[in-house]
Amino acid sequence: MISLLAKLFIKNSSDKSDPKTRRAYGTLCGAVGIVLNVILFAVKLFAGTASGSVAVTADAFNNISDAGSSLVTMIGFRLAGRKPDPEHPFGHGRLEYISGLIVAMLIFVMGFELMLSSVNAIRSPEPTELSVLTVVLLSASIAVKLYMFFYNRSVGKKIGSAAMCATAADSLGDTAATAAVLISLAVSHYFGLLIDGYVGLLVAGFILYSGFNAAKETIAPLLGERPDKELVGELEKLILSYEPICGVHDLILHDYGPGRQFMSLHAEVPMNEDILYVHDVIDNVEIEIFKKFGIETVIHMDPVDTRDERLNRIKKTVHELLCGFGEGMHAHDFRLVPGNTHTNVIFDIAIPVASKNDPESIKLSVATAVAAIDPQYRCVIKIDIDYVGE
């Protein structure tokens, strides 16, 4: 149904990178979610009243909450699509993440409410009734929620939306909740065991777990997370494919919402190259990155001496030593500054954020290894944080 509606109402529905297409998908999925959840609320409320099950009734009100979640998602997509203004020059894309966080909070609220209702049902159990109509209605509800899970997850992955993925997690939780409620009614009917409250408690736990995962998915981009390792690899491969660029470091990627990413990095080039030629190359790299990945990029040019054999030997020694401290360690910006009594070897060492190595110990080990090459070498080392390394 979503695919059909997308073809009917969304222009360029296959272009997931277009902000208007993303906004249209968010609006469409939100509207469909509101309609389906309102229908499910009415159906389950009727079934809960007929069966006398607190779990079914609680599940019904969970669906009306889901309708509110769909409304929040739809509004979030609309607001996130607003153009940049003087107060928000990077746009409003992060509002999509905030809407996903609100959905996660609503999932938490419904989970706690269901937990309280279930505790009351355990303390004061009441008999429930199972009818053919109740079974049909709840089975249909499970089918609808499964459909909502699949289309929300599919669209969420297609347009890279954390909010849609949170809504998908909510739908999956509802599927499990309704299935468990149906099982509890059957057990009560056929075996006389009043487990309605216990099943409701189990479902509440599942819903709370879904809310936790949904919150984690939306909080991460709001706080600022490490870019995808595969994306970084593709970016570095593209940059290094341009001659005479011979190294990349200090890559930082800022995310201001889907389709609103900004990146800065340093590109190493041989110091003997013509500066106008290198500038033109870097311009072309920035343009291709934007065309291929939609990322606004600023590249700082680092001239390096690639012909000095002394410097090359120092580089090799340092790189080999850093490999022993763990994956992701690397050094860059090497240069020699000769003096009357000694020669300064100046360079930076990048340490991954997750590294537990002591920076001072690393500096001491490296300085000792370089001095072993020539006692006149004195290292001047700056420690950098590698924001993309593990």
C-alpha positions as CSV (number, residue, x, y, z in Angstrom):
1,M,0.0,0.0,0.0
2,I,2.8,2.4,0.9
3,S,4.6,1.7,-2.4
4,L,1.4,2.4,-4.3
5,L,0.6,5.6,-2.4
6,A,4.2,6.8,-2.9
7,K,4.0,6.3,-6.6
8,L,0.7,8.3,-6.6
9,F,1.6,11.2,-4.3
10,I,5.4,11.5,-4.2
11,K,7.3,12.9,-7.1
12,N,10.7,11.3,-7.7
13,S,9.8,8.7,-5.1
14,S,13.0,6.7,-6.0
15,D,15.3,9.7,-5.2
16,K,16.0,9.1,-1.5
17,S,18.6,11.9,-1.3
18,D,16.1,14.6,-2.3
19,P,15.0,16.5,1.0
20,K,11.5,16.9,-0.5
21,T,11.2,13.2,-1.2
22,R,12.3,12.4,2.4
23,R,9.8,14.8,3.8
24,A,7.0,13.4,1.6
25,Y,7.8,9.9,2.7
26,G,7.7,10.9,6.4
27,T,4.4,12.7,5.9
28,L,2.9,9.8,4.1
29,C,4.0,7.1,6.6
30,G,2.9,9.3,9.5
31,A,-0.6,9.8,8.0
32,V,-1.0,6.1,7.3
33,G,0.2,5.3,10.8
34,I,-2.4,7.7,12.4
35,V,-5.3,6.1,10.4
36,L,-4.3,2.5,11.1
37,N,-3.6,3.1,14.8
38,V,-6.9,4.9,15.4
39,I,-8.7,1.9,13.7
40,L,-6.7,-0.6,15.8
41,F,-7.6,1.4,19.0
42,A,-11.3,1.1,18.3
43,V,-11.0,-2.6,17.4
44,K,-9.0,-3.5,20.5
45,L,-11.0,-1.4,22.9
46,F,-14.1,-3.3,21.7
47,A,-12.3,-6.6,22.1
48,G,-11.0,-5.6,25.5
49,T,-14.4,-4.6,26.8
50,A,-16.0,-7.8,25.4
51,S,-13.3,-10.1,26.9
52,G,-12.8,-8.2,30.2
53,S,-9.0,-8.3,29.7
54,V,-6.9,-5.5,31.1
55,A,-4.1,-6.5,28.8
56,V,-6.2,-6.1,25.7
57,T,-7.6,-2.7,26.9
58,A,-4.1,-1.5,27.8
59,D,-2.9,-2.6,24.3
60,A,-5.8,-0.6,22.8
61,F,-4.6,2.6,24.5
62,N,-1.1,1.8,23.4
63,N,-2.4,2.1,19.9
64,I,-3.9,5.6,20.5
65,S,-0.4,6.5,21.8
66,D,1.1,5.1,18.6
67,A,-1.3,7.4,16.6
68,G,0.2,10.3,18.6
69,S,3.7,9.0,17.8
70,S,2.9,8.9,14.1
71,L,1.6,12.5,14.4
72,V,4.9,13.6,16.1
73,T,6.9,11.8,13.3
74,M,4.9,13.5,10.6
75,I,5.3,17.0,12.2
76,G,9.0,16.3,12.8
77,F,9.6,15.6,9.1
78,R,7.7,18.7,8.1
79,L,9.7,20.9,10.5
80,A,13.0,19.3,9.6
81,G,12.4,20.2,6.0
82,R,12.3,23.9,6.7
83,K,15.0,26.0,4.9
84,P,18.0,27.4,6.9
85,D,17.4,30.8,8.5
86,P,19.7,33.4,10.2
87,E,19.2,31.7,13.6
88,H,19.8,28.2,12.2
89,P,22.2,28.5,9.2
90,F,22.7,24.7,9.1
91,G,19.0,24.0,8.7
92,H,16.5,22.2,10.9
93,G,17.3,18.6,10.1
94,R,18.0,17.5,13.6
95,L,14.3,18.1,14.4
96,E,13.8,14.7,12.7
97,Y,16.0,13.1,15.4
98,I,14.2,15.0,18.1
99,S,10.8,13.7,16.8
100,G,12.3,10.2,17.0
101,L,13.3,10.8,20.6
102,I,9.8,12.0,21.5
103,V,8.4,8.7,19.9
104,A,10.8,6.8,22.1
105,M,9.7,8.6,25.2
106,L,6.0,7.9,24.3
107,I,7.0,4.2,24.1
108,F,8.5,4.4,27.6
109,V,5.3,6.0,29.0
110,M,3.1,3.4,27.5
111,G,5.4,0.6,28.8
112,F,5.3,2.0,32.3
113,E,1.5,2.4,32.2
114,L,1.0,-1.2,31.0
115,M,3.4,-2.4,33.7
116,L,1.3,-0.7,36.4
117,S,-2.0,-2.0,35.0
118,S,-0.4,-5.5,34.8
119,V,0.7,-5.3,38.5
120,N,-2.8,-4.4,39.5
121,A,-4.2,-7.3,37.4
122,I,-1.7,-9.7,39.2
123,R,-2.9,-8.4,42.6
124,S,-6.6,-8.6,41.8
125,P,-7.0,-11.1,38.9
126,E,-10.3,-11.2,37.1
127,P,-11.5,-13.9,34.7
128,T,-11.4,-13.2,31.0
129,E,-13.5,-14.4,28.1
130,L,-12.3,-15.7,24.7
131,S,-14.6,-15.5,21.7
132,V,-14.1,-16.1,18.0
133,L,-14.7,-12.4,17.4
134,T,-11.9,-11.4,19.9
135,V,-9.5,-13.9,18.2
136,V,-10.3,-12.6,14.8
137,L,-9.9,-8.9,15.8
138,L,-6.6,-9.5,17.7
139,S,-5.2,-11.6,14.8
140,A,-6.1,-8.9,12.3
141,S,-4.4,-6.4,14.6
142,I,-1.2,-8.4,14.7
143,A,-1.2,-8.6,10.9
144,V,-1.7,-4.8,10.6
145,K,1.1,-4.1,13.1
146,L,3.5,-6.5,11.3
147,Y,2.7,-4.6,8.1
148,M,3.4,-1.3,9.8
149,F,6.7,-2.6,11.1
150,F,7.9,-3.8,7.7
151,Y,6.9,-0.6,5.8
152,N,8.3,1.7,8.5
153,R,11.6,-0.2,8.6
154,S,11.8,-0.4,4.8
155,V,11.2,3.4,4.4
156,G,13.4,4.2,7.4
157,K,16.3,2.3,5.8
158,K,15.6,3.7,2.4
159,I,15.7,7.4,3.4
160,G,18.1,6.9,6.4
161,S,15.7,8.0,9.1
162,A,16.2,7.3,12.8
163,A,12.7,8.5,13.5
164,M,11.1,6.0,11.1
165,C,13.2,3.2,12.5
166,A,12.0,4.2,16.0
167,T,8.4,4.0,14.8
168,A,9.2,0.5,13.3
169,A,10.5,-0.7,16.6
170,D,7.3,0.6,18.3
171,S,5.2,-1.4,15.8
172,L,7.2,-4.6,16.4
173,G,6.7,-4.1,20.1
174,D,3.0,-3.8,19.6
175,T,3.0,-7.0,17.5
176,A,4.6,-8.9,20.3
177,A,2.3,-7.3,22.9
178,T,-0.9,-8.3,21.0
179,A,0.4,-11.8,20.3
180,A,1.1,-12.3,24.0
181,V,-2.3,-11.0,25.0
182,L,-4.0,-13.4,22.6
183,I,-2.0,-16.3,24.1
184,S,-2.9,-15.3,27.6
185,L,-6.6,-15.2,26.7
186,A,-6.3,-18.7,25.2
187,V,-4.5,-20.1,28.3
188,S,-7.1,-18.6,30.6
189,H,-9.9,-20.0,28.5
190,Y,-8.6,-23.5,28.1
191,F,-6.6,-24.1,31.3
192,G,-8.3,-21.7,33.7
193,L,-5.0,-20.0,34.6
194,L,-5.4,-16.2,35.1
195,I,-2.1,-15.1,33.6
196,D,-3.5,-11.9,32.1
197,G,-1.5,-9.6,34.4
198,Y,1.8,-11.7,34.1
199,V,1.6,-11.5,30.3
200,G,0.9,-7.8,30.5
201,L,4.0,-7.4,32.6
202,L,6.1,-9.4,30.1
203,V,4.7,-7.3,27.3
204,A,5.5,-4.1,29.2
205,G,9.1,-5.2,29.5
206,F,9.3,-5.8,25.8
207,I,7.9,-2.4,25.1
208,L,10.3,-0.7,27.5
209,Y,13.2,-2.5,25.8
210,S,12.0,-1.3,22.4
211,G,11.8,2.2,23.7
212,F,15.3,2.0,25.0
213,N,16.6,0.9,21.6
214,A,14.6,3.6,19.8
215,A,16.0,6.3,22.2
216,K,19.5,5.1,21.7
217,E,19.2,5.3,17.9
218,T,17.9,8.9,18.0
219,I,20.2,10.2,20.9
220,A,23.4,9.1,19.2
221,P,23.2,11.5,16.2
222,L,22.0,14.3,18.5
223,L,25.1,13.9,20.7
224,G,27.4,13.4,17.7
225,E,28.6,10.0,16.7
226,R,31.5,8.5,14.9
227,P,30.8,8.3,11.1
228,D,30.2,5.0,9.5
229,K,33.4,3.1,9.0
230,E,32.4,2.1,5.4
231,L,31.6,5.7,4.5
232,V,35.0,6.9,5.8
233,G,36.7,4.2,3.8
234,E,34.9,5.2,0.6
235,L,35.7,8.9,1.2
236,E,39.4,8.2,1.8
237,K,39.6,6.0,-1.3
238,L,38.0,8.7,-3.4
239,I,40.3,11.4,-2.1
240,L,43.5,9.4,-2.6
241,S,42.5,8.5,-6.1
242,Y,43.3,12.1,-7.1
243,E,47.0,12.7,-7.8
244,P,49.1,14.2,-6.3
245,I,47.3,13.7,-2.9
246,C,49.3,11.1,-0.9
247,G,47.7,11.1,2.5
248,V,44.5,12.0,4.5
249,H,44.1,12.8,8.2
250,D,42.2,14.8,10.7
251,L,38.9,13.9,9.0
252,I,35.9,15.3,11.0
253,L,32.3,14.8,9.9
254,H,29.5,17.0,11.4
255,D,25.9,15.8,11.1
256,Y,23.1,18.5,11.2
257,G,20.4,16.1,10.1
258,P,19.8,13.8,7.2
259,G,21.3,15.3,4.0
260,R,23.0,18.1,6.0
261,Q,26.5,16.9,6.6
262,F,29.7,19.0,6.7
263,M,33.2,17.6,6.6
264,S,36.7,18.9,7.1
265,L,40.0,17.1,6.5
266,H,43.7,17.5,5.8
267,A,45.1,16.2,2.5
268,E,48.9,15.7,2.2
269,V,50.5,16.7,-1.1
270,P,54.2,16.8,-2.2
271,M,55.7,20.1,-1.3
272,N,57.3,20.5,-4.7
273,E,53.9,20.5,-6.6
274,D,52.6,23.7,-8.2
275,I,50.2,25.3,-5.6
276,L,47.7,26.4,-8.3
277,Y,47.5,22.9,-9.7
278,V,47.0,21.4,-6.3
279,H,44.3,23.9,-5.4
280,D,42.5,23.0,-8.6
281,V,42.7,19.3,-7.7
282,I,41.3,19.9,-4.2
283,D,38.5,21.9,-5.6
284,N,37.6,19.0,-7.9
285,V,37.7,16.6,-4.9
286,E,35.3,18.8,-2.9
287,I,32.9,18.9,-5.8
288,E,32.9,15.2,-6.4
289,I,32.4,14.4,-2.7
290,F,29.3,16.6,-2.7
291,K,27.9,15.1,-5.9
292,K,28.5,11.5,-4.7
293,F,27.8,11.8,-1.0
294,G,26.0,15.1,-0.5
295,I,28.6,16.3,2.0
296,E,29.8,19.9,2.0
297,T,33.6,19.6,2.4
298,V,36.5,21.9,3.3
299,I,40.0,20.4,2.6
300,H,43.2,21.8,4.2
301,M,46.3,21.3,2.1
302,D,49.3,19.9,3.9
303,P,52.6,20.1,1.9
304,V,54.9,17.2,2.8
305,D,58.5,16.3,1.8
306,T,58.4,13.0,0.1
307,R,62.0,13.0,-1.2
308,D,64.0,13.3,2.0
309,E,65.3,9.8,2.8
310,R,66.0,10.8,6.4
311,L,62.4,11.8,6.9
312,N,61.1,8.7,5.1
313,R,63.2,6.5,7.5
314,I,61.8,8.3,10.5
315,K,58.2,7.9,9.2
316,K,58.7,4.2,8.7
317,T,60.1,3.7,12.2
318,V,57.3,5.7,13.8
319,H,54.5,3.9,11.9
320,E,55.9,0.5,12.7
321,L,56.1,1.4,16.4
322,L,52.6,2.8,16.5
323,C,51.2,-0.4,15.1
324,G,52.2,-2.1,18.3
325,F,49.9,0.2,20.3
326,G,46.8,-0.9,18.5
327,E,44.8,-0.4,15.3
328,G,44.0,3.1,14.2
329,M,47.2,4.8,15.5
330,H,48.9,6.9,12.9
331,A,51.3,9.8,12.5
332,H,51.3,12.7,10.0
333,D,52.7,16.1,9.1
334,F,56.4,15.1,9.5
335,R,59.1,17.8,9.0
336,L,62.7,18.3,10.1
337,V,64.0,21.6,11.5
338,P,67.8,21.5,11.7
339,G,69.6,23.5,14.5
340,N,73.2,24.0,15.7
341,T,73.1,21.3,18.3
342,H,70.1,19.2,17.4
343,T,67.4,18.6,14.8
344,N,63.7,18.9,15.8
345,V,61.5,16.2,14.3
346,I,58.1,17.7,14.3
347,F,54.9,15.6,13.7
348,D,51.5,14.7,15.0
349,I,50.2,11.4,16.4
350,A,46.5,10.6,16.0
351,I,45.0,8.4,18.7
352,P,41.5,6.9,18.3
353,V,38.9,8.1,20.8
354,A,38.5,4.6,22.3
355,S,42.2,4.0,22.8
356,K,43.2,3.3,26.4
357,N,46.9,4.0,25.8
358,D,48.6,6.7,27.8
359,P,49.6,9.6,25.4
360,E,52.7,10.4,27.3
361,S,53.9,6.8,27.2
362,I,53.4,6.8,23.5
363,K,55.3,10.0,23.0
364,L,58.2,8.7,25.2
365,S,58.4,5.4,23.2
366,V,58.3,7.1,19.9
367,A,60.9,9.8,20.9
368,T,63.2,7.0,22.1
369,A,62.9,5.1,18.9
370,V,63.6,8.2,16.8
371,A,66.6,9.1,18.9
372,A,68.0,5.6,18.3
373,I,68.2,6.5,14.6
374,D,70.2,9.6,15.3
375,P,71.0,11.0,18.8
376,Q,70.6,14.5,17.4
377,Y,66.9,14.0,16.6
378,R,64.6,15.5,19.2
379,C,60.9,14.8,18.7
380,V,58.3,17.6,19.1
381,I,55.1,15.6,19.1
382,K,51.5,16.9,19.2
383,I,48.8,14.4,20.2
384,D,45.6,14.5,18.0
385,I,42.3,12.8,18.6
386,D,41.2,10.6,15.7
387,Y,37.4,11.1,15.6
388,V,36.7,8.5,13.0
389,G,38.9,5.6,14.3
390,E,37.7,2.9,16.6
